[in-house]
Amino acid sequence: MRQKKAILLVSVPLAMEYEAVCRKIEQCLAAGLSEMEADNFLSALIAMAERVETHFLWRPQLRDPNDEMVLEAAVNGRADALVTFNLRDYGTAPSQFGVELLLPREAIARIKR
């Protein structure tokens, strides 16, 4: 969160993962979106994001290998914080790279201050 605003960071592998998940029929149904709406959401999300080049890989760092690309995007993008509901799977790994781990409500509260 640079200067009291949130900047979404995304790497190519992470964007591809978002695309794979958002296009699943069960995800569309759960979100109440048509396939076209899900595609529009995904396109807008990626367009708003700051692209991160992955220069360094530090795998494995996390319990869940599927979360590694999120940590890599945060570290390579020099993020101040990684915002997730999934604190347990990240553990202390982000702090080793100077990245704070926050719940979404904590990030929102920080932006509002």
C-alpha positions, -999 to 999 in steps of 0.1 A, spaced: 0 0 0 19 29 -13 7 64 -2 -25 52 13 -38 33 -17 -38 -3 -27 -20 -13 -58 -27 -48 -71 4 -66 -83 2 -94 -108 27 -116 -126 19 -135 -158 17 -168 -139 -6 -153 -113 -28 -137 -140 -31 -171 -157 -41 -187 -124 -68 -160 -118 -81 -167 -153 -82 -204 -147 -101 -200 -114 -125 -173 -125 -136 -192 -156 -146 -223 -137 -184 -228 -140 -187 -234 -102 -169 -201 -95 -192 -182 -119 -223 -198 -103 -210 -190 -68 -204 -154 -77 -237 -151 -96 -219 -141 -128 -223 -152 -164 -191 -163 -182 -190 -130 -200 -193 -111 -168 -166 -132 -152 -144 -125 -183 -151 -87 -180 -143 -87 -143 -110 -106 -149 -100 -82 -178 -107 -52 -156 -88 -67 -127 -58 -74 -148 -59 -40 -165 -59 -22 -131 -30 -43 -118 7 -33 -119 26 -60 -138 55 -76 -120 84 -93 -136 95 -124 -117 133 -121 -114 137 -144 -84 121 -176 -72 124 -187 -36 104 -219 -37 94 -236 -16 85 -212 11 49 -220 18 27 -250 29 5 -247 -1 25 -247 -34 -4 -229 -51 3 -198 -30 40 -196 -40 32 -174 -71 13 -149 -49 43 -145 -26 67 -143 -56 46 -115 -71 45 -96 -38 83 -100 -32 93 -92 -68 69 -63 -69 83 -50 -36 49 -50 -20 45 -35 15 18 -60 23 2 -92 10 -36 -92 17 -53 -125 21 -79 -144 41 -54 -173 41 -30 -162 68 -23 -198 80 -8 -210 48 16 -180 45 29 -182 80 60 -161 86 74 -164 50 63 -129 38 79 -112 68 113 -128 58 111 -106 27 98 -75 44 62 -80 33 35 -76 59 7 -102 60 -28 -86 64 -64 -96 64 -85 -76 40 -103 -58 68 -68 -47 82 -57 -34 48 -90 -15 43 -86 1 78 -51 11 71 -61 27 38 -89 46 55 -65 61 82 
